[in-house]
Amino acid sequence: MHSHLHHTPVLLRECMSLLSPSGGQTVLDVTLGLGGHAEEFLRRTGPDGQFYGVDTDEENLHFATDRLSLYAGRLHLFRANFQHLADIGLPTVDIVFADLGVSSPHFDLPERGFSFRSDAPLDMRFDRSSGATAAEWIASCHVSTLTRTLSKYGELREAARIARHIADALPQTTFALRDAVRKAVGFRADAMLPRVFQAVRMAVNTEIDALESLLAVSPGLVKPGGRIGIISYHSLEDRLVKNVFRKLCTAPVDERTGQDLAPAEWSSLTKKCVVPTPQEIEENPRARSAKFRVIQKNVHI
């Protein structure tokens, strides 16, 4: 269990200000994690509020269930990937929230295989009960697939060279993957390792596919006047969120006349993405690359 871990929710003050949870509202948190944001949502929505939390990691769910036990009567937790929200049977809600960052235990517990700082089996799965491990995924990849993954998700100029060395090494542990990268790029490896591990993790957990599914499904779950807020950490994620939010906030236009056919269904509450303050980054370095965007479903009379 994670009882010894310290967990600091990212952009908590900004999330509560922009999503504005209030008494009696229903909140859906699709990235429950250790329950840091959830605890504040539950406190602010009061005894008449309802909270739905989703996480693919069984250990996170156990920890969050204990942490949030005071609110058990209005707490509804599901073990699922938010890629499959449509299958859960959720009600309409006032707030949909997602923090796309990796949960603290995934980095802090070496046996999860997410970090190059400790040697462990190369796993990286959010859900350890299903799917291929990172080692198995690498072994199944053609070097061209691995190159595209490192280029797209890791934004690495040396993607092809690194991919060839990884494919040759067929690493089974985090240190073996680390050593393959070091063999490929020498002294530059230390700067590249975080992005190599990030890229493999994103591929193993199909993170971009999951985000695309969330962006497609979540607008239909929100009541008029409700809000969607997403914290992203990767440029590709933020670009996806920004583009989908922009489309939702754009009124349909008659191609012949150029006139709006109807009011836009959504409005943006963050014209520019919200980022952490220098103080928050100092206190919680993992917040450094966070970008928060919020939209609100308009109420048409």
Backbone as numpy.savetxt, mean C-alpha at the origin, in Angstrom:
# Nx Ny Nz CAx CAy CAz Cx Cy Cz
4.10 -13.38 17.42 3.26 -12.17 17.42 4.14 -10.92 17.42
3.50 -9.77 17.25 4.24 -8.54 17.06 4.23 -7.65 18.30
4.00 -8.18 19.47 3.75 -7.34 20.64 4.94 -6.45 20.98
6.15 -6.84 20.54 7.34 -6.07 20.89 7.63 -4.96 19.89
6.85 -4.86 18.84 7.18 -3.93 17.77 6.58 -2.55 18.04
7.34 -1.54 17.63 6.85 -0.16 17.71 6.29 0.23 16.35
5.12 0.81 16.36 4.46 1.14 15.10 4.02 2.59 15.13
4.46 3.38 14.17 4.09 4.79 14.07 3.30 5.00 12.79
2.01 5.31 12.87 1.22 5.54 11.65 1.73 6.76 10.88
1.82 6.63 9.58 2.33 7.69 8.73 1.24 8.73 8.46
1.63 10.02 8.53 0.72 11.13 8.20 -0.61 11.04 8.95
-0.56 10.61 10.20 -1.80 10.40 10.95 -2.62 11.68 11.09
-1.97 12.77 11.46 -2.70 14.03 11.65 -3.34 14.49 10.34
-2.57 14.40 9.25 -3.07 14.83 7.95 -4.21 13.93 7.47
-4.10 12.64 7.74 -5.17 11.71 7.36 -6.48 12.07 8.05
-6.41 12.32 9.34 -7.62 12.62 10.09 -8.20 13.96 9.68
-7.35 14.92 9.37 -7.82 16.24 8.95 -8.52 16.18 7.60
-7.95 15.48 6.65 -8.49 15.47 5.29 -9.62 14.46 5.10
-9.58 13.35 5.81 -10.65 12.36 5.70 -11.80 12.67 6.66
-11.51 13.41 7.71 -12.51 13.95 8.62 -13.51 12.93 9.14
-13.04 11.83 9.74 -13.98 10.86 10.31 -14.75 11.48 11.47
-16.04 11.16 11.55 -16.87 11.73 12.61 -17.86 10.69 13.11
-18.56 11.05 14.17 -19.44 10.13 14.86 -20.44 9.43 13.95
-20.55 8.12 14.07 -21.54 7.34 13.33 -21.12 6.94 11.92
-19.95 7.36 11.47 -19.53 7.02 10.11 -19.00 5.59 10.01
-18.95 5.10 8.77 -18.42 3.78 8.47 -17.12 3.95 7.69
-16.06 3.31 8.17 -14.73 3.44 7.58 -14.26 2.07 7.09
-13.64 2.06 5.90 -13.00 0.87 5.36 -11.51 1.15 5.21
-10.70 0.42 5.96 -9.24 0.50 5.87 -8.77 -0.78 5.20
-8.29 -0.67 3.97 -7.94 -1.87 3.20 -6.51 -2.33 3.45
-5.77 -1.59 4.26 -4.40 -1.95 4.62 -4.26 -1.85 6.14
-4.94 -2.71 6.85 -5.06 -2.61 8.30 -3.70 -2.57 9.00
-2.77 -3.42 8.58 -1.46 -3.47 9.22 -1.57 -3.74 10.71
-0.86 -2.94 11.50 -0.88 -3.11 12.96 -1.95 -2.26 13.63
-2.79 -1.60 12.82 -3.96 -0.92 13.37 -3.73 0.49 13.86
-2.64 1.13 13.46 -2.36 2.48 13.94 -3.37 3.51 13.47
-3.63 3.55 12.17 -4.66 4.45 11.65 -6.04 3.99 12.13
-6.25 2.68 12.16 -7.55 2.13 12.54 -7.98 2.59 13.92
-7.04 2.59 14.85 -7.36 2.99 16.22 -7.92 4.41 16.28
-7.32 5.30 15.49 -7.79 6.69 15.48 -9.13 6.82 14.76
-9.32 6.06 13.67 -10.63 6.06 13.00 -11.71 5.60 13.98
-11.44 4.55 14.71 -12.43 4.01 15.64 -12.73 5.00 16.76
-11.71 5.65 17.25 -11.91 6.63 18.33 -12.79 7.78 17.85
-12.55 8.23 16.63 -13.24 9.42 16.13 -14.66 9.12 15.63
-14.94 7.89 15.23 -16.28 7.58 14.73 -17.24 7.20 15.84
-16.73 7.01 17.05 -17.59 6.86 18.21 -18.38 5.57 18.27
-19.22 5.43 19.26 -19.94 4.17 19.50 -20.91 3.78 18.40
-21.34 4.73 17.59 -22.27 4.40 16.51 -21.56 4.16 15.17
-20.25 4.31 15.17 -19.49 4.09 13.94 -19.22 2.61 13.70
-18.85 2.29 12.47 -18.48 0.92 12.10 -17.15 0.97 11.37
-16.31 -0.04 11.63 -14.99 -0.08 11.01 -14.77 -1.44 10.36
-14.37 -1.40 9.09 -14.04 -2.61 8.33 -12.56 -2.56 7.98
-11.83 -3.58 8.39 -10.39 -3.62 8.13 -10.02 -4.86 7.34
-9.12 -4.68 6.39 -8.69 -5.77 5.51 -7.17 -5.88 5.55
-6.67 -7.09 5.70 -5.23 -7.32 5.61 -5.00 -8.76 5.16
-3.96 -8.96 4.38 -3.66 -10.29 3.88 -2.80 -11.09 4.84
-2.23 -10.43 5.84 -1.28 -11.06 6.76 -2.00 -11.50 8.04
-1.99 -12.80 8.31 -2.71 -13.35 9.46 -2.16 -12.81 10.78
-0.85 -12.65 10.87 -0.24 -12.15 12.10 -0.64 -10.70 12.36
-0.70 -9.89 11.32 -1.17 -8.51 11.48 -2.60 -8.49 12.01
-3.45 -9.36 11.47 -4.84 -9.40 11.92 -4.95 -9.79 13.38
-4.15 -10.75 13.82 -4.17 -11.14 15.23 -3.74 -9.97 16.11
-2.67 -9.29 15.71 -2.18 -8.16 16.49 -3.22 -7.05 16.55
-3.80 -6.71 15.38 -4.78 -5.63 15.34 -6.04 -5.98 16.13
-6.44 -7.25 16.08 -7.62 -7.67 16.85 -7.40 -7.43 18.34
-6.20 -7.76 18.83 -5.89 -7.53 20.25 -5.81 -6.03 20.54
-5.14 -5.31 19.69 -4.95 -3.88 19.91 -6.28 -3.13 19.94
-7.22 -3.56 19.10 -8.47 -2.84 18.94 -9.63 -3.51 19.68
-9.30 -4.37 20.64 -10.33 -5.16 21.33 -11.36 -4.29 22.05
-10.97 -3.09 22.44 -11.90 -2.17 23.12 -13.08 -1.84 22.21
-12.89 -1.94 20.89 -13.92 -1.56 19.92 -14.56 -2.77 19.26
-14.45 -3.94 19.90 -14.83 -5.20 19.24 -16.25 -5.19 18.69
-17.16 -4.48 19.34 -18.56 -4.49 18.91 -18.80 -3.85 17.56
-17.88 -3.03 17.09 -18.07 -2.37 15.80 -16.86 -2.56 14.89
-16.13 -3.61 15.16 -14.92 -3.93 14.41 -15.17 -5.17 13.55
-14.90 -5.04 12.25 -15.13 -6.14 11.31 -13.86 -6.33 10.49
-13.13 -7.40 10.76 -11.84 -7.62 10.13 -11.90 -8.81 9.17
-11.20 -8.66 8.05 -11.21 -9.70 7.01 -9.78 -9.99 6.58
-9.48 -11.27 6.44 -8.19 -11.65 5.88 -8.36 -11.77 4.37
-7.82 -10.83 3.64 -7.95 -10.82 2.19 -6.97 -9.81 1.61
-6.62 -9.98 0.36 -5.88 -8.97 -0.38 -6.90 -7.95 -0.88
-6.59 -6.67 -0.76 -7.58 -5.67 -1.18 -7.83 -5.72 -2.69
-7.06 -6.55 -3.38 -7.33 -6.80 -4.79 -8.68 -7.49 -4.97
-9.16 -8.12 -3.89 -10.40 -8.89 -3.97 -11.52 -8.29 -3.12
-11.53 -6.96 -3.00 -12.57 -6.29 -2.21 -13.97 -6.65 -2.66
-14.15 -6.79 -3.97 -15.49 -7.04 -4.51 -16.06 -8.36 -4.02
-15.20 -9.27 -3.54 -15.65 -10.60 -3.11 -16.02 -10.66 -1.64
-15.74 -9.58 -0.89 -15.93 -9.62 0.57 -17.38 -9.36 0.96
-18.10 -8.61 0.15 -19.48 -8.27 0.49 -19.56 -7.12 1.46
-18.85 -6.04 1.17 -18.80 -4.87 2.05 -20.00 -3.97 1.83
-20.40 -3.22 2.86 -21.46 -2.21 2.69 -20.86 -0.95 2.05
-21.72 0.01 1.72 -21.20 1.32 1.33 -20.65 2.01 2.57
-19.63 2.84 2.36 -18.91 3.43 3.49 -18.73 4.93 3.28
-18.34 5.60 4.37 -18.07 7.04 4.29 -16.62 7.33 3.93
-15.73 6.41 4.28 -14.29 6.61 4.04 -13.66 5.30 3.58
-12.88 5.37 2.51 -11.98 4.29 2.13 -10.56 4.80 2.30
-9.76 4.04 3.02 -8.38 4.47 3.30 -7.42 3.34 2.96
-6.27 3.72 2.36 -5.20 2.76 2.09 -3.86 3.40 2.35
-3.02 2.71 3.10 -1.62 3.08 3.28 -0.80 1.98 2.61
-0.23 2.28 1.45 0.41 1.26 0.63 1.82 0.90 1.09
2.24 1.45 2.21 3.56 1.11 2.74 3.61 -0.31 3.27
4.81 -0.85 3.35 5.00 -2.20 3.89 4.85 -2.15 5.40
4.10 -3.10 5.95 3.86 -3.16 7.38 5.18 -3.35 8.14
5.30 -2.72 9.28 6.56 -2.74 10.05 7.14 -4.14 10.28
6.32 -5.13 10.69 6.90 -6.45 10.94 7.58 -7.07 9.73
7.12 -6.72 8.55 7.71 -7.33 7.36 9.19 -6.95 7.23
9.54 -5.74 7.67 10.94 -5.33 7.66 11.64 -5.71 8.96
10.92 -5.62 10.08 11.56 -5.77 11.38 11.80 -7.22 11.79
11.04 -8.15 11.22 11.22 -9.57 11.53 12.03 -10.22 10.41
13.29 -10.57 10.68 14.16 -11.08 9.61 13.60 -12.28 8.88
12.87 -13.14 9.59 12.37 -14.36 8.97 11.37 -14.12 7.86
10.84 -12.89 7.76 9.92 -12.60 6.67 10.64 -12.43 5.33
11.94 -12.23 5.36 12.73 -12.22 4.13 12.59 -10.97 3.29
12.25 -9.84 3.90 12.08 -8.59 3.16 13.34 -7.73 3.17
14.25 -7.96 4.09 15.36 -7.04 4.31 16.70 -7.68 3.95
17.57 -6.87 3.36 18.93 -7.34 3.03 19.88 -7.17 4.21
19.37 -6.68 5.34 20.22 -6.44 6.50 20.36 -7.66 7.40
19.51 -8.67 7.21 19.59 -9.91 7.98 19.44 -11.08 7.02
20.15 -12.16 7.29 20.06 -13.33 6.42 18.85 -14.16 6.81
18.07 -14.54 5.81 16.86 -15.33 6.03 16.42 -15.91 4.70
15.55 -16.92 4.74 14.99 -17.41 3.47 14.35 -16.28 2.69
14.51 -16.30 1.38 14.03 -15.22 0.52 12.54 -15.42 0.25
11.70 -14.86 1.13 10.26 -15.08 1.07 9.54 -13.88 0.48
9.39 -12.81 1.25 8.80 -11.53 0.84 7.30 -11.57 0.60
6.62 -12.66 0.90 5.17 -12.68 0.70 4.47 -11.99 1.87
3.49 -11.14 1.55 2.65 -10.59 2.61 1.81 -11.70 3.24
1.34 -12.61 2.43 0.55 -13.75 2.89 1.40 -15.01 2.74
1.94 -15.50 3.87 2.86 -16.63 3.80 2.16 -17.96 3.56
0.83 -17.93 3.47 0.10 -19.18 3.27 -0.14 -19.51 1.80
0.19 -18.58 0.91 -0.11 -18.84 -0.49 0.84 -18.08 -1.40
0.93 -18.54 -2.64 1.74 -17.86 -3.63 3.20 -18.25 -3.57
3.93 -17.87 -4.62 5.35 -18.18 -4.71 6.17 -17.25 -3.83
7.21 -17.80 -3.20 8.16 -16.96 -2.47 8.99 -16.17 -3.48
9.74 -15.21 -2.96 10.62 -14.43 -3.85 11.64 -15.34 -4.52
12.17 -16.30 -3.78 13.14 -17.24 -4.37 12.50 -18.04 -5.50
11.28 -18.51 -5.27 10.58 -19.28 -6.30 10.22 -18.41 -7.50
9.83 -17.18 -7.23 9.49 -16.26 -8.33 10.70 -15.99 -9.20
11.84 -15.71 -8.57 13.06 -15.47 -9.33 13.43 -16.68 -10.17
13.32 -17.88 -9.57 13.68 -19.10 -10.30 12.78 -19.33 -11.51
11.54 -18.82 -11.44 10.58 -19.03 -12.53 10.70 -17.97 -13.63
11.47 -16.92 -13.38 11.53 -15.78 -14.29 12.56 -15.97 -15.39
12.21 -15.57 -16.60 13.21 -15.35 -17.63 13.96 -14.08 -17.28
15.22 -14.02 -17.66 16.02 -12.85 -17.31 15.41 -11.56 -17.85
14.68 -11.63 -18.97 14.05 -10.43 -19.51 12.93 -9.94 -18.61
12.19 -10.87 -18.00 11.14 -10.49 -17.04 11.75 -9.84 -15.82
12.82 -10.41 -15.34 13.51 -9.86 -14.17 14.06 -8.47 -14.48
14.58 -8.29 -15.69 15.09 -6.98 -16.09 13.97 -5.94 -16.10
12.83 -6.30 -16.68 11.69 -5.36 -16.73 11.22 -5.01 -15.32
11.20 -6.00 -14.44 10.76 -5.77 -13.06 11.69 -4.80 -12.35
12.99 -5.01 -12.48 13.95 -4.13 -11.81 13.92 -2.72 -12.40
13.66 -2.63 -13.70 13.59 -1.32 -14.34 12.31 -0.58 -13.97
11.18 -1.29 -13.99 9.88 -0.65 -13.76 9.64 -0.33 -12.29
9.89 -1.30 -11.42 9.59 -1.13 -10.00 10.76 -0.60 -9.19
11.98 -0.85 -9.67 13.16 -0.37 -8.96 13.78 0.86 -9.59
13.34 1.17 -10.81 13.86 2.34 -11.54 15.39 2.33 -11.57
15.93 1.15 -11.94 17.37 0.93 -11.94 17.94 0.98 -13.36
18.90 1.82 -13.57 19.54 1.90 -14.88 20.34 0.63 -15.19
20.84 0.00 -14.15 21.65 -1.21 -14.30 20.79 -2.47 -14.26
19.51 -2.35 -14.57 18.58 -3.46 -14.40 19.03 -4.72 -15.14
19.45 -4.60 -16.37 19.81 -5.79 -17.17 21.01 -6.50 -16.56
22.01 -5.76 -16.17 23.22 -6.36 -15.59 22.89 -7.05 -14.26
22.13 -6.36 -13.42 21.76 -6.94 -12.12 20.90 -8.19 -12.33
19.96 -8.11 -13.26 19.07 -9.25 -13.53 19.86 -10.49 -13.96
20.86 -10.31 -14.79 21.66 -11.46 -15.24 22.36 -12.12 -14.07
22.92 -11.34 -13.18 23.62 -11.91 -12.03 22.66 -12.59 -11.07
21.48 -12.00 -10.88 20.49 -12.64 -10.00 20.02 -13.95 -10.61
19.74 -13.95 -11.92 19.29 -15.16 -12.59 20.34 -16.26 -12.52
21.59 -15.89 -12.63 22.67 -16.88 -12.54 22.80 -17.44 -11.12
22.58 -16.58 -10.14 22.78 -16.99 -8.74 21.64 -17.83 -8.20
20.42 -17.64 -8.72 19.22 -18.30 -8.19 19.21 -18.25 -6.65
19.19 -17.05 -6.09 19.32 -16.91 -4.63 18.16 -17.55 -3.86
18.52 -18.17 -2.75 17.52 -18.75 -1.86 17.38 -17.97 -0.56
18.32 -17.07 -0.32 18.29 -16.29 0.92 18.47 -14.80 0.59
18.17 -13.97 1.58 18.31 -12.52 1.38 19.77 -12.15 1.14
20.69 -12.77 1.86 22.10 -12.46 1.66 22.59 -12.93 0.29
22.05 -14.03 -0.21 22.45 -14.50 -1.53 21.99 -13.51 -2.61
20.79 -12.93 -2.43 20.32 -11.90 -3.37 21.19 -10.66 -3.23
21.49 -10.28 -2.01 22.37 -9.13 -1.77 23.72 -9.33 -2.46
24.29 -10.52 -2.31 25.62 -10.79 -2.86 25.59 -10.79 -4.39
24.49 -11.24 -4.99 24.37 -11.22 -6.46 24.37 -9.78 -6.97
23.70 -8.89 -6.23 23.68 -7.48 -6.62 25.07 -6.88 -6.46
25.74 -7.21 -5.37 27.09 -6.70 -5.15 28.05 -7.18 -6.25
27.89 -8.43 -6.67 28.74 -8.95 -7.74 28.48 -8.22 -9.05
27.24 -7.80 -9.24 26.87 -7.12 -10.50 27.38 -5.69 -10.55
27.29 -4.96 -9.45 27.57 -3.51 -9.52 28.62 -3.04 -8.51
29.23 -3.96 -7.79 30.34 -3.60 -6.92 29.94 -2.64 -5.80
30.77 -1.62 -5.62 30.59 -0.70 -4.49 29.29 0.08 -4.58
28.66 0.14 -5.76 27.40 0.87 -5.91 26.21 0.09 -5.36
26.42 -1.15 -4.98 25.31 -2.02 -4.58 24.53 -1.48 -3.40
25.23 -0.92 -2.42 24.54 -0.48 -1.21 23.44 0.54 -1.51
23.67 1.39 -2.51 22.65 2.37 -2.89 21.51 1.74 -3.68
21.78 0.61 -4.31 20.79 -0.02 -5.18 19.99 -1.12 -4.48
20.53 -1.69 -3.42 19.87 -2.82 -2.77 18.43 -2.53 -2.35
18.15 -1.36 -1.73 16.75 -1.12 -1.35 15.80 -1.19 -2.54
16.24 -0.69 -3.70 15.36 -0.69 -4.86 15.25 -2.07 -5.51
16.31 -2.87 -5.43 16.22 -4.25 -5.92 15.22 -5.04 -5.09
15.35 -4.95 -3.77 14.45 -5.69 -2.89 13.02 -5.16 -3.03
12.86 -3.86 -3.19 11.53 -3.29 -3.41 10.91 -3.84 -4.68
11.67 -3.88 -5.75 11.14 -4.34 -7.04 10.69 -5.80 -6.96
11.51 -6.64 -6.35 11.15 -8.06 -6.23 9.90 -8.21 -5.37
9.86 -7.48 -4.26 8.69 -7.53 -3.37 7.42 -7.13 -4.09
7.48 -6.04 -4.87 6.30 -5.56 -5.58 5.81 -6.58 -6.59
6.75 -7.28 -7.23 6.37 -8.30 -8.21 5.77 -9.53 -7.52
6.41 -9.99 -6.46 5.95 -11.18 -5.75 4.53 -11.00 -5.23
4.23 -9.80 -4.76 2.91 -9.53 -4.16 1.93 -8.85 -5.13
2.29 -8.78 -6.40 1.45 -8.15 -7.44 0.83 -6.84 -6.93
1.69 -5.97 -6.40 1.20 -4.77 -5.72 0.54 -3.77 -6.67
1.06 -3.64 -7.88 0.46 -2.69 -8.81 -0.90 -3.20 -9.30
-1.00 -4.50 -9.56 -2.30 -5.08 -9.94 -3.32 -4.85 -8.84
-2.90 -5.04 -7.59 -3.81 -4.84 -6.46 -4.27 -3.40 -6.38
-3.36 -2.46 -6.58 -3.72 -1.04 -6.53 -4.69 -0.69 -7.65
-4.44 -1.19 -8.85 -5.35 -0.92 -9.97 -6.75 -1.44 -9.66
-6.83 -2.61 -9.03 -8.13 -3.17 -8.65 -8.81 -2.30 -7.60
-8.03 -1.86 -6.61 -8.58 -0.98 -5.56 -9.14 0.30 -6.16
-8.41 0.89 -7.08 -8.85 2.14 -7.70 -10.09 1.95 -8.56
-10.28 0.76 -9.09 -11.46 0.47 -9.90 -12.70 0.21 -9.04
-12.51 -0.46 -7.91 -13.64 -0.92 -7.10 -14.06 0.09 -6.04
-13.10 0.76 -5.41 -13.42 1.58 -4.24 -14.39 2.73 -4.50
-14.37 3.40 -5.66 -15.34 4.49 -5.85 -16.79 4.03 -5.72
-17.07 2.80 -6.11 -18.43 2.30 -6.01 -18.86 1.95 -4.60
-17.91 1.91 -3.66 -18.22 1.59 -2.27 -18.53 2.82 -1.43
-18.26 4.00 -1.99 -18.34 5.23 -1.19 -19.68 5.92 -1.34
-20.26 6.32 -0.21 -21.51 7.07 -0.20 -21.30 8.48 -0.73
-22.34 9.14 -1.23 -22.23 10.57 -1.58 -21.72 11.37 -0.38
-20.76 12.22 -0.63 -20.14 12.98 0.45 -18.96 12.27 1.08
-18.78 10.99 0.75 -17.69 10.21 1.31 -16.36 10.48 0.64
-15.29 9.92 1.20 -13.94 10.25 0.75 -13.08 9.00 0.57
-12.13 9.09 -0.36 -11.10 8.07 -0.54 -9.75 8.73 -0.32
-8.92 8.14 0.53 -7.58 8.65 0.78 -6.55 7.54 0.63
-5.51 7.81 -0.12 -4.47 6.80 -0.37 -3.09 7.40 -0.14
-2.30 6.71 0.70 -0.89 7.05 0.89 -0.07 6.09 0.04
0.74 6.64 -0.85 1.63 5.81 -1.67 3.08 6.20 -1.41
3.99 5.31 -1.83 5.41 5.52 -1.54 6.30 5.38 -2.77
5.76 4.86 -3.84 6.52 4.60 -5.06 5.97 5.50 -6.16
6.85 6.02 -7.01 6.42 6.96 -8.05 5.37 6.34 -8.96
5.48 5.06 -9.25 4.50 4.40 -10.11 3.13 4.33 -9.43
3.13 4.03 -8.14 1.88 4.01 -7.38 1.24 5.39 -7.36
2.04 6.40 -7.04 1.48 7.75 -6.95 0.95 8.22 -8.30
1.62 7.86 -9.37 1.16 8.26 -10.70 -0.19 7.60 -11.01
-0.33 6.34 -10.65 -1.61 5.64 -10.85 -2.73 6.32 -10.07
-2.48 6.58 -8.80 -3.49 7.22 -7.95 -3.85 8.59 -8.50
-2.85 9.38 -8.83 -3.09 10.74 -9.35 -3.92 10.70 -10.62
-3.59 9.81 -11.54 -4.28 9.77 -12.83 -5.73 9.30 -12.67
-5.96 8.29 -11.85 -7.33 7.81 -11.64 -8.15 8.86 -10.91
-7.58 9.47 -9.89 -8.29 10.52 -9.17 -8.63 11.68 -10.10
-7.70 12.04 -10.97 -7.96 13.14 -11.89 -9.14 12.82 -12.81
-9.18 11.59 -13.32 -10.28 11.19 -14.20 -11.62 11.22 -13.46
-11.62 10.75 -12.21 -12.85 10.75 -11.43 -13.35 12.17 -11.16
-12.41 13.11 -11.07 -12.77 14.49 -10.75 -13.03 15.35 -11.99
-13.04 14.72 -13.16 -13.26 15.44 -14.41 -14.68 15.21 -14.90
-15.39 16.28 -15.21 -16.76 16.17 -15.71 -16.77 15.56 -17.11
-17.77 14.70 -17.41 -17.89 14.19 -18.78 -18.24 15.33 -19.75
-17.61 15.28 -20.92 -17.74 16.39 -21.88 -18.35 15.89 -23.19
-19.25 16.67 -23.75 -19.80 16.40 -25.09 -18.71 16.69 -26.12
-18.31 15.68 -26.88 -17.21 15.85 -27.83 -17.55 16.86 -28.93
-18.81 17.01 -29.26 -19.20 17.95 -30.34 -19.20 19.39 -29.88
-19.72 19.63 -28.68 -19.88 21.01 -28.21 -18.82 21.45 -27.21
-18.16 20.47 -26.60 -17.19 20.81 -25.57 -17.83 21.17 -24.25
-19.15 21.04 -24.15 -19.86 21.38 -22.92 -19.89 20.19 -21.96
-19.88 20.49 -20.66 -20.01 19.42 -19.68 -21.38 18.77 -19.80
-21.39 17.44 -19.83 -22.65 16.72 -19.90 -23.30 16.58 -18.53
-22.49 16.60 -17.50 -22.98 16.46 -16.12 -21.89 16.96 -15.20
-22.22 17.28 -13.96 -21.17 17.68 -13.01 -20.21 16.51 -12.77
-18.99 16.84 -12.42 -18.03 15.80 -12.04 -18.56 15.06 -10.81
-18.34 13.75 -10.77 -18.85 12.95 -9.66 -17.99 13.12 -8.41
-16.72 13.49 -8.59 -15.79 13.61 -7.47 -15.09 14.96 -7.51
-14.57 15.38 -6.35 -13.73 16.58 -6.24 -12.45 16.23 -5.49
-11.35 16.85 -5.91 -10.08 16.62 -5.22 -9.98 17.51 -4.00
-9.54 16.94 -2.88 -9.30 17.71 -1.67 -7.82 18.00 -1.47
-7.00 17.46 -2.38 -5.55 17.67 -2.33 -5.07 18.05 -3.72
-5.04 19.31 -4.02 -4.61 19.76 -5.35 -3.18 19.32 -5.62
-2.35 19.34 -4.57 -1.03 18.73 -4.60 -0.98 17.66 -3.52
-0.17 16.64 -3.76 -0.10 15.57 -2.76 0.44 16.13 -1.44
-0.04 15.56 -0.34 0.41 15.93 0.99 1.60 15.05 1.36
2.66 15.65 1.86 3.87 14.90 2.21 4.19 15.13 3.69
5.01 14.27 4.28 5.34 14.42 5.70 6.16 15.68 5.96
6.04 16.19 7.15 6.87 17.32 7.58 8.28 16.82 7.86
9.26 17.72 7.83 10.62 17.31 8.20 10.68 16.66 9.59
9.85 17.15 10.51 9.84 16.59 11.86 9.36 15.14 11.84
8.30 14.85 11.06 7.82 13.48 10.99 8.86 12.56 10.37
9.53 13.03 9.33 10.56 12.21 8.68 11.70 11.91 9.65
12.05 12.90 10.45 13.10 12.69 11.45 12.68 11.65 12.47
11.42 11.70 12.90 10.92 10.78 13.92 10.60 9.41 13.34
10.23 9.36 12.06 9.83 8.11 11.41 10.37 8.09 9.99
11.63 7.71 9.80 12.26 7.77 8.47 11.50 7.01 7.38
10.71 6.01 7.74 9.97 5.26 6.74 8.87 6.09 6.07
8.56 7.24 6.67 7.55 8.12 6.09 8.12 8.99 4.97
9.42 8.94 4.76 10.10 9.91 3.89 9.45 10.08 2.52
9.11 8.98 1.86 8.62 9.07 0.47 7.10 9.04 0.37
6.40 9.18 1.50 4.94 9.10 1.49 4.30 10.27 0.76
3.26 9.96 -0.02 2.45 10.97 -0.71 0.98 10.62 -0.51
0.21 11.60 -0.05 -1.18 11.37 0.34 -2.10 12.18 -0.55
-3.09 11.51 -1.14 -4.08 12.18 -2.00 -5.48 11.78 -1.54
-6.41 12.73 -1.62 -7.78 12.51 -1.15 -8.77 13.09 -2.15
-9.84 12.33 -2.43 -10.96 12.85 -3.22 -12.26 12.63 -2.46
-13.27 13.44 -2.81 -14.58 13.36 -2.16 -15.67 13.19 -3.21
-16.59 12.26 -2.94 -17.72 12.06 -3.86 -18.72 13.19 -3.67
-19.03 13.87 -4.74 -19.93 15.02 -4.66 -21.37 14.60 -4.38
-22.09 15.46 -3.70 -23.51 15.25 -3.43 -24.28 16.12 -4.42
-24.96 15.48 -5.38 -25.72 16.23 -6.38 -27.19 16.28 -5.98
-27.71 17.48 -5.93 -29.11 17.67 -5.53 -30.00 17.76 -6.76
